[in-house]
């Protein structure tokens, strides 16, 4: 029953407050191949990854602000309960953690390609 309530509540909040859906997940970035890229290609790919990281950081900030806004709206609309707040926080935490995990994976893959690029230059 709690799960049904949480889902129902979450759907209602997302429908009632479309401004909260303003956080857009950045598009996936192509990591340059360090072993085969020219210097220009590698640097362009490297810069694209850096821009993606910046975009992801803005996305994470947006999620934080979104969470605060959603909880504030609950209070303004006099619908605030500990369960409602916990549901919002849980949902937002999942989005946030998934984005951080994606950042870590991209960083690991980029580091592998940087080492491959350096090795190919020797």
GIDAPE-V256806 format. One line per field, one symbol per residue. ss: DSSP state (H for helix, E for strand, - for the rest). Layout:
ss=???
This chain:
ss=-HHHHHHHHHHHHHHH-HHHHH----------------HHHHHHHHHHHHHHHHHHHHHHHHHHHHHHHHHHHHHH-----HHHHHHHHHHHHHHHHHHHHHHHHHHHHHHHHHHHHHHHH-
